[in-house]
Amino acid sequence: MTIPTSRRNTIALAAACLASLMFGLEISSVPTILPTLETVLHADFQQLQWIMNAYTIAVTTVLMATGTLADRYGRKRVFVVSILVFGLASLICGLAQDALVLILSRFLQGMSGGAMLICQVAVLSHQFQEGPERARAFSAWGIIFGIGLGFGPIVGAAIVAISGWQWVFLVHAVIAVVTTSLAVTGVQESRDPDAKHLDIAGIATLSTSVFCVAFYITQGPDFGFASSTGLAIIAAAVLNFLAFVLAETRSARPMFDFSVFRIRAFSGALIGSAGMNFSFWPFMIYLPILFHGALGYGNLASGVALLAYTLPTLVIPPIGERILLRFGGGITIPAGLFTIGLGFVLMWVGSGVAHVTWLTLLPGCLIAGTGLGLTNTPVTNVTTASVSSTRAGMASGIDMSARMISLAINIAVMGFILIAGISSWLSNTLPVALDAGRLQDLAQRIAGGTARASDFPELAFLPAADSVLQEALIHGFRLVLLYGGMSVWILALASFLIFREDYTARSSRSSNEAEPDCLPRSSP
């Protein structure tokens, strides 16, 4: 029986939305169970970082490869396979018995999740090509993604309270079965007839470079940033990145086509993709630690408090899409980034009061989430609309690569800033001097929420020693908030200037050559 096109598109949209729900839940539900994993699996702070970073780094290893594979072998085929593997990887995560196994299985989950994410964007770009219809589809996709992100914290906390942390992962094995059936029924097969080969050199060099940078930032305090090991790792990162650029510029059909950066709408939107991951997303990994370690909330209370940060991502995307259709990407994306930065500055102010509570952080959380909602789907819409539909896989691959590479690096950077801020506070506050190793250990345990003054003889004689540790944690978080706010404001300005230059260039053309300012469209 032939399925009408409209019904087929609805089923395809449902498959893409369920896939985005799974991907969103795996970002936002896992941070709330990190304190539980720390206890049950005896994981230290660095292992907790890698439980998150293994997922994001793995996503980056497959993004561009998936775009190429999907363009060549079919977006539907690769989409279905990626959903099935994601379900299997989630099953393995749920059965893990120690931190190392969970980290490795999270890497597999991240690889399949990255492939799934690229394909859902490419599927939507192919099946919804007209402006209003496309905007509605991406808006629905953004809402469901927002549900996964917005309710992920409370879902994760509730699952731990009712059954066990394992079901935070195992639930996706069930959802994957339903999503697969919808994808098989509704998604139209599409491919790029010009895609002929897989760029192995580009994949290997880019993935190695990103991994080296994240590893250097995360493990640097242990082996020494300026040590021979540290310098060797950063040299490997630089050399692999140079090799990546060389490989892509010399390839007849590169997976990362640098020529798209000459399209200023694409470049301006891509900065928006990175900007969200210099601020909003990596901080969500650490926000449960602030609620749990500094404010003393339990898992469920932390999950509820996190809703203020994530729920705006659920309700704001349709507004962002309407603003995009009315004013174009040159206004929508920089304004969204600026709003995220404003939220971070308000959280920084709220964390500096005498008695910090979730209420003092609430205005900043709501505004940062609103900015994310304004930015998230428009950047994807603009990047994929800026190139031809046959290169949708490549465009979505670059977009998601910018997101996940910046996310992986900034998870590590924010962790480093947090530890450095705690160490600085302790050095300036404690009446006794701790050696570097002892100070680093104490700072990591404070960041992980496991430090107790009674565990450190050097602190036992201090009055209200536990309060000192709490103040140190808050001080570290204030530096992280400042970093996130300033970074995203700088990127908002860069995005605005790139879009503005594009608008100026368009205005100088004759009226019959001009195009709308970065509005969604089906072809360049």
C-alpha positions as CSV (number, residue, x, y, z in Angstrom):
1,M,0.0,0.0,0.0
2,T,1.3,3.4,-1.0
3,I,1.5,5.9,1.9
4,P,0.4,9.5,1.0
5,T,3.3,11.9,0.9
6,S,2.0,14.0,3.8
7,R,1.5,11.0,6.0
8,R,4.9,9.6,5.1
9,N,6.5,13.0,6.0
10,T,4.7,13.0,9.3
11,I,6.0,9.5,10.1
12,A,9.5,10.5,9.0
13,L,9.3,13.6,11.3
14,A,8.2,11.4,14.2
15,A,11.2,9.2,13.6
16,A,13.6,12.2,13.5
17,C,11.9,13.6,16.7
18,L,12.2,10.4,18.6
19,A,15.9,10.1,17.6
20,S,16.5,13.7,18.8
21,L,14.7,12.8,22.0
22,M,17.1,10.0,22.7
23,F,20.1,12.1,21.8
24,G,18.8,15.0,24.0
25,L,18.1,12.7,27.0
26,E,21.6,11.2,26.8
27,I,23.1,14.8,27.1
28,S,20.9,16.1,30.0
29,S,19.9,13.0,32.0
30,V,23.4,11.7,32.6
31,P,24.8,14.7,34.5
32,T,22.1,14.3,37.2
33,I,23.2,10.8,37.9
34,L,27.0,11.6,38.1
35,P,26.9,11.8,41.9
36,T,25.3,8.3,41.9
37,L,27.9,6.9,39.5
38,E,30.6,8.4,41.6
39,T,29.4,6.4,44.6
40,V,28.3,3.2,42.9
41,L,31.1,2.8,40.4
42,H,33.8,4.5,42.7
43,A,34.5,7.0,39.9
44,D,36.8,10.0,40.5
45,F,36.2,13.5,39.1
46,Q,38.3,12.9,35.9
47,Q,36.3,9.6,35.2
48,L,33.1,11.6,35.7
49,Q,34.4,14.0,33.1
50,W,35.2,11.2,30.7
51,I,31.8,9.6,31.1
52,M,30.5,12.8,29.5
53,N,33.4,13.5,27.3
54,A,33.7,10.0,25.8
55,Y,30.2,10.5,24.4
56,T,30.9,14.0,22.9
57,I,34.3,13.1,21.5
58,A,32.9,9.9,20.0
59,V,30.2,12.0,18.3
60,T,32.9,14.1,16.6
61,T,34.7,11.0,15.3
62,V,31.7,10.0,13.1
63,L,30.0,13.3,12.2
64,M,31.8,14.0,9.0
65,A,32.1,10.3,8.1
66,T,28.4,9.9,8.6
67,G,27.6,12.8,6.4
68,T,29.7,11.3,3.6
69,L,28.3,7.8,4.1
70,A,24.8,9.0,4.2
71,D,25.3,11.1,1.0
72,R,26.8,8.1,-0.7
73,Y,24.9,5.0,0.5
74,G,21.6,6.6,1.5
75,R,20.5,8.7,4.4
76,K,17.6,6.4,5.3
77,R,19.9,3.3,5.4
78,V,22.5,4.9,7.6
79,F,19.8,6.4,9.8
80,V,18.2,3.1,10.5
81,V,21.6,1.4,11.3
82,S,22.6,4.2,13.6
83,I,19.4,3.9,15.6
84,L,19.8,0.2,16.0
85,V,23.5,0.6,17.2
86,F,22.5,3.3,19.6
87,G,19.9,1.0,21.2
88,L,22.5,-1.7,21.5
89,A,25.1,0.7,22.9
90,S,22.6,1.9,25.5
91,L,22.0,-1.7,26.6
92,I,25.7,-2.1,27.1
93,C,25.9,1.1,29.1
94,G,23.2,-0.1,31.4
95,L,24.9,-3.3,32.0
96,A,28.3,-1.7,32.9
97,Q,29.7,-2.6,36.3
98,D,32.7,-0.2,36.5
99,A,33.6,3.3,35.3
100,L,36.0,2.1,32.6
101,V,33.4,-0.1,31.0
102,L,30.9,2.7,31.1
103,I,33.3,5.1,29.5
104,L,34.1,2.7,26.7
105,S,30.4,1.9,26.1
106,R,29.6,5.6,26.2
107,F,32.1,6.1,23.4
108,L,30.2,3.5,21.3
109,Q,26.9,5.2,22.2
110,G,28.4,8.5,21.2
111,M,29.5,7.2,17.8
112,S,26.0,5.8,17.0
113,G,24.3,8.9,18.5
114,G,26.4,11.2,16.3
115,A,25.5,9.2,13.2
116,M,21.9,9.3,14.2
117,L,21.9,13.0,14.7
118,I,23.5,13.8,11.4
119,C,21.0,11.6,9.6
120,Q,17.9,13.1,11.2
121,V,19.0,16.6,10.2
122,A,19.7,15.4,6.6
123,V,16.4,13.6,6.5
124,L,14.5,16.7,7.6
125,S,16.4,18.8,5.1
126,H,15.5,16.5,2.2
127,Q,11.8,15.8,3.0
128,F,10.9,19.4,4.1
129,Q,12.3,21.8,1.5
130,E,9.8,24.6,1.3
131,G,10.3,27.6,3.7
132,P,7.1,27.5,5.9
133,E,6.9,23.6,5.9
134,R,10.6,23.4,6.6
135,A,10.3,25.9,9.5
136,R,7.5,23.9,11.0
137,A,9.4,20.6,10.7
138,F,12.5,22.0,12.3
139,S,10.4,23.7,15.0
140,A,8.8,20.4,15.9
141,W,12.2,18.7,15.9
142,G,13.5,21.5,18.2
143,I,10.6,21.1,20.6
144,I,11.1,17.4,21.0
145,F,14.9,17.9,21.3
146,G,14.0,20.5,23.9
147,I,11.8,17.9,25.7
148,G,14.7,15.5,25.9
149,L,17.0,18.3,27.2
150,G,14.4,20.0,29.4
151,F,13.0,16.9,31.1
152,G,16.3,14.9,31.0
153,P,17.5,16.1,34.4
154,I,14.2,15.2,36.2
155,V,13.9,12.0,34.2
156,G,17.4,10.9,35.2
157,A,16.8,11.7,38.8
158,A,13.4,10.0,38.9
159,I,14.7,6.9,37.3
160,V,17.5,6.6,39.9
161,A,15.0,7.1,42.7
162,I,12.5,4.6,41.4
163,S,14.6,1.8,39.9
164,G,18.3,2.4,39.3
165,W,20.8,4.4,37.3
166,Q,21.0,1.6,34.7
167,W,17.6,2.5,33.3
168,V,18.8,5.9,32.4
169,F,20.5,4.0,29.6
170,L,18.4,0.9,29.2
171,V,15.2,2.9,28.3
172,H,16.8,3.8,25.0
173,A,16.9,0.2,23.9
174,V,13.1,0.2,23.9
175,I,12.7,3.7,22.3
176,A,15.2,2.6,19.6
177,V,12.9,-0.2,18.5
178,V,10.0,2.1,18.0
179,T,12.1,4.7,16.2
180,T,13.5,2.1,13.8
181,S,10.0,1.0,12.8
182,L,9.0,4.6,12.1
183,A,12.1,5.4,10.1
184,V,11.7,2.3,7.9
185,T,8.1,3.3,7.2
186,G,8.3,7.0,6.7
187,V,11.8,8.1,5.6
188,Q,12.4,8.6,1.9
189,E,15.8,7.3,0.7
190,S,18.0,10.0,-0.6
191,R,21.7,10.4,-1.5
192,D,24.2,12.6,-3.2
193,P,25.1,11.1,-6.6
194,D,28.5,12.8,-6.6
195,A,29.6,11.3,-3.3
196,K,32.1,8.6,-4.3
197,H,34.4,7.8,-1.4
198,L,35.0,8.0,2.3
199,D,37.7,10.5,3.5
200,I,39.6,8.2,5.9
201,A,42.5,10.6,6.2
202,G,40.2,13.5,7.2
203,I,38.3,11.5,9.7
204,A,41.4,10.1,11.4
205,T,43.3,13.4,11.7
206,L,40.4,15.5,12.9
207,S,39.3,12.9,15.5
208,T,42.9,12.5,16.8
209,S,43.4,16.3,17.0
210,V,40.2,16.8,19.0
211,F,40.9,13.9,21.3
212,C,44.4,15.1,22.0
213,V,43.2,18.6,22.9
214,A,40.5,17.3,25.3
215,F,43.0,14.8,26.8
216,Y,45.6,17.5,27.3
217,I,43.2,19.8,29.1
218,T,41.6,17.1,31.2
219,Q,44.8,15.2,32.2
220,G,47.2,18.1,32.0
221,P,47.3,18.8,35.8
222,D,48.5,15.2,36.4
223,F,51.3,14.9,33.9
224,G,52.1,18.7,33.7
225,F,51.1,21.0,30.9
226,A,54.7,22.0,30.2
227,S,56.1,18.5,30.6
228,S,57.5,16.4,27.8
229,T,54.3,14.3,27.8
230,G,52.1,17.4,27.7
231,L,54.1,19.1,24.9
232,A,54.0,15.8,22.9
233,I,50.2,15.6,23.2
234,I,49.6,19.2,22.1
235,A,52.1,18.8,19.3
236,A,50.2,15.7,18.1
237,A,47.0,17.8,18.2
238,V,48.5,20.6,16.1
239,L,50.2,18.3,13.6
240,N,47.0,16.2,13.1
241,F,44.9,19.4,12.6
242,L,47.4,20.6,10.0
243,A,47.3,17.2,8.3
244,F,43.5,17.4,8.3
245,V,43.5,20.8,6.6
246,L,46.0,19.6,4.0
247,A,44.0,16.4,3.4
248,E,40.8,18.3,2.9
249,T,42.2,21.0,0.6
250,R,43.8,18.4,-1.6
251,S,40.9,16.0,-1.8
252,A,38.8,16.1,-5.0
253,R,35.7,15.4,-2.8
254,P,36.5,16.4,0.7
255,M,34.2,15.5,3.6
256,F,34.9,19.0,5.0
257,D,34.5,21.3,2.1
258,F,36.2,24.6,3.1
259,S,34.6,26.4,0.2
260,V,31.3,26.6,2.1
261,F,32.9,29.0,4.5
262,R,32.8,31.6,1.7
263,I,29.0,31.5,2.2
264,R,28.8,34.0,5.0
265,A,25.3,32.8,6.1
266,F,26.8,29.4,6.7
267,S,29.9,30.8,8.5
268,G,27.8,33.1,10.7
269,A,25.4,30.3,11.7
270,L,28.4,27.9,12.3
271,I,29.7,30.4,14.9
272,G,26.3,30.1,16.5
273,S,26.7,26.4,16.7
274,A,30.1,26.7,18.4
275,G,28.9,29.5,20.7
276,M,26.2,27.4,22.3
277,N,28.9,24.9,23.2
278,F,31.2,27.4,24.7
279,S,28.6,28.2,27.3
280,F,25.2,26.5,27.7
281,W,25.8,22.8,26.9
282,P,29.1,22.2,28.7
283,F,27.9,24.1,31.8
284,M,24.9,21.7,32.0
285,I,27.4,18.9,32.8
286,Y,28.6,20.8,35.8
287,L,25.4,22.5,37.0
288,P,24.2,19.4,38.9
289,I,27.6,19.5,40.8
290,L,26.8,23.1,41.9
291,F,23.4,22.1,43.1
292,H,24.5,18.9,44.8
293,G,27.9,19.9,46.1
294,A,27.5,23.7,46.9
295,L,23.8,24.0,47.7
296,G,23.4,20.5,49.3
297,Y,20.5,19.4,47.1
298,G,19.8,15.7,46.5
299,N,19.5,14.1,43.1
300,L,15.8,14.7,42.7
301,A,16.0,18.3,43.9
302,S,18.9,18.9,41.6
303,G,16.9,17.6,38.7
304,V,14.0,19.8,39.5
305,A,16.3,22.8,39.9
306,L,17.9,22.1,36.5
307,L,14.5,22.4,34.8
308,A,14.8,26.2,35.0
309,Y,17.9,25.9,32.9
310,T,16.5,23.5,30.3
311,L,12.7,24.0,30.1
312,P,13.0,27.2,28.0
313,T,14.7,25.1,25.3
314,L,11.3,23.4,25.0
315,V,9.0,26.4,24.6
316,I,11.3,28.9,22.8
317,P,12.3,27.1,19.5
318,P,9.0,28.0,17.7
319,I,9.6,31.7,18.6
320,G,13.2,31.4,17.3
321,E,12.0,30.0,14.0
322,R,9.4,32.8,13.6
323,I,12.1,35.4,14.3
324,L,14.3,33.7,11.7
325,L,11.6,33.8,9.1
326,R,10.9,37.5,9.9
327,F,14.4,38.9,10.4
328,G,16.8,36.3,9.1
329,G,19.8,34.6,10.6
330,G,21.8,37.8,10.9
331,I,19.5,39.0,13.7
332,T,18.2,35.8,15.2
333,I,21.5,33.9,15.8
334,P,23.6,36.8,17.3
335,A,20.7,37.8,19.5
336,G,20.3,34.3,20.8
337,L,24.0,34.0,21.6
338,F,23.9,37.4,23.4
339,T,20.9,36.2,25.5
340,I,22.8,33.1,26.5
341,G,25.7,35.3,27.6
342,L,23.3,37.6,29.6
343,G,22.0,34.6,31.4
344,F,25.5,33.5,32.4
345,V,26.4,37.0,33.7
346,L,23.2,37.0,35.8
347,M,24.1,33.5,37.2
348,W,27.5,34.9,38.0
349,V,25.9,37.8,39.9
350,G,23.5,35.4,41.6
351,S,26.3,33.1,42.7
352,G,28.1,36.0,44.4
353,V,25.4,36.9,47.0
354,A,25.9,36.0,50.7
355,H,23.5,33.1,50.7
356,V,23.4,31.4,47.3
357,T,20.2,29.4,46.5
358,W,18.6,28.2,43.3
359,L,16.4,31.3,43.5
360,T,19.4,33.6,43.2
361,L,20.5,31.5,40.1
362,L,16.9,31.3,38.7
363,P,16.8,34.5,36.5
364,G,20.1,33.6,34.8
365,C,19.1,30.0,34.2
366,L,15.8,31.1,32.6
367,I,17.5,33.7,30.4
368,A,20.3,31.4,29.3
369,G,17.8,28.7,28.4
370,T,15.8,31.2,26.4
371,G,18.9,32.2,24.5
372,L,19.6,28.6,23.7
373,G,16.0,28.1,22.5
374,L,16.4,31.1,20.2
375,T,19.6,29.8,18.7
376,N,19.5,26.0,18.5
377,T,17.2,25.2,15.6
378,P,17.9,28.4,13.5
379,V,21.6,27.6,13.3
380,T,20.8,24.2,11.9
381,N,18.2,25.5,9.6
382,V,20.5,28.2,8.2
383,T,23.5,26.0,7.7
384,T,21.6,23.3,5.8
385,A,19.7,25.9,3.8
386,S,22.9,27.7,2.8
387,V,24.1,24.8,0.6
388,S,22.4,22.7,-2.1
389,S,20.1,19.9,-0.8
390,T,22.5,17.3,-2.3
391,R,25.1,18.3,0.2
392,A,22.8,18.3,3.2
393,G,24.8,15.5,4.8
394,M,28.0,17.4,4.5
395,A,26.5,20.7,5.7
396,S,24.8,19.0,8.7
397,G,28.1,17.2,9.4
398,I,30.1,20.4,9.6
399,D,27.3,22.0,11.7
400,M,27.3,19.2,14.2
401,S,31.1,18.9,14.1
402,A,31.3,22.5,15.2
403,R,28.9,21.8,18.0
404,M,30.4,18.6,19.3
405,I,34.1,19.6,18.9
406,S,33.5,22.8,20.8
407,L,31.4,20.9,23.4
408,A,34.1,18.2,24.0
409,I,36.8,20.8,24.3
410,N,34.8,23.1,26.6
411,I,33.7,20.3,28.9
412,A,37.5,19.9,29.5
413,V,38.1,23.6,29.7
414,M,35.3,24.3,32.2
415,G,36.5,21.4,34.3
416,F,40.0,22.8,34.3
417,I,38.8,26.3,35.2
418,L,36.6,24.9,38.0
419,I,39.6,23.0,39.5
420,A,41.9,26.0,39.1
421,G,39.4,28.3,40.7
422,I,38.9,26.0,43.7
423,S,42.7,25.6,44.1
424,S,43.2,29.3,43.9
425,W,40.6,29.9,46.6
426,L,42.1,27.3,48.9
427,S,45.6,28.7,48.4
428,N,44.5,32.1,49.4
429,T,42.2,31.1,52.2
430,L,43.8,28.2,54.1
431,P,46.2,29.1,56.9
432,V,48.3,26.1,56.0
433,A,50.1,25.5,52.7
434,L,49.3,22.3,50.9
435,D,51.7,20.8,48.4
436,A,50.7,20.8,44.7
437,G,49.6,17.2,44.7
438,R,47.5,17.4,47.9
439,L,45.9,20.7,46.7
440,Q,45.0,19.2,43.3
441,D,43.5,16.1,45.0
442,L,41.5,18.3,47.4
443,A,40.2,20.5,44.6
444,Q,39.2,17.5,42.5
445,R,37.3,16.0,45.4
446,I,35.5,19.3,46.1
447,A,34.6,19.5,42.4
448,G,33.3,16.0,42.5
449,G,31.3,16.7,45.7
450,T,33.1,14.0,47.8
451,A,35.4,16.2,49.9
452,R,34.9,16.4,53.6
453,A,37.0,18.5,55.9
454,S,37.4,15.5,58.3
455,D,39.2,13.6,55.5
456,F,42.0,16.2,55.5
457,P,44.0,16.5,58.7
458,E,45.3,19.9,57.5
459,L,41.7,21.3,57.7
460,A,40.3,19.6,60.7
461,F,41.2,22.4,63.1
462,L,39.6,25.1,61.0
463,P,36.2,26.5,62.3
464,A,33.4,25.8,59.8
465,A,35.9,23.9,57.5
466,D,33.1,22.4,55.4
467,S,31.8,26.0,54.7
468,V,35.3,26.9,53.4
469,L,35.1,23.9,51.0
470,Q,31.6,25.1,49.9
471,E,32.9,28.6,49.3
472,A,35.8,27.3,47.3
473,L,33.4,25.3,45.0
474,I,31.2,28.4,44.5
475,H,34.3,30.5,43.7
476,G,35.3,27.9,41.0
477,F,31.9,28.0,39.5
478,R,31.9,31.8,39.3
479,L,35.0,31.7,37.2
480,V,33.3,29.1,34.9
481,L,30.2,31.3,34.6
482,L,32.4,34.3,33.7
483,Y,34.2,32.2,31.1
484,G,31.0,31.0,29.5
485,G,29.4,34.5,29.5
486,M,32.4,36.3,28.0
487,S,33.1,33.6,25.4
488,V,29.6,33.5,24.0
489,W,29.4,37.3,23.9
490,I,32.6,37.4,21.8
491,L,31.2,34.8,19.5
492,A,27.9,36.6,19.2
493,L,29.8,39.7,18.0
494,A,31.8,37.7,15.5
495,S,28.6,36.1,14.2
496,F,26.8,39.5,13.9
497,L,29.8,41.0,12.0
498,I,30.0,38.1,9.5
499,F,26.2,38.2,8.8
500,R,26.4,42.0,8.6
501,E,29.2,41.9,6.0
502,D,27.1,39.4,4.0
503,Y,24.1,41.8,4.2
504,T,26.2,44.7,3.1
505,A,27.5,42.7,0.1
506,R,24.0,41.7,-0.9
507,S,22.8,45.3,-0.6
508,S,25.5,46.4,-3.0
509,R,24.3,44.1,-5.7
510,S,21.5,44.9,-8.2
511,S,18.0,44.1,-7.0
512,N,17.6,41.2,-9.4
513,E,20.7,39.5,-7.9
514,A,19.9,40.0,-4.3
515,E,18.7,37.3,-2.0
516,P,16.8,37.3,1.3
517,D,19.1,37.7,4.3
518,C,19.8,34.2,5.4
519,L,16.2,32.9,5.3
520,P,15.6,29.1,5.1
521,R,15.4,28.0,1.6
522,S,15.8,24.7,-0.4
523,S,18.7,25.7,-2.5
524,P,21.6,28.3,-2.4
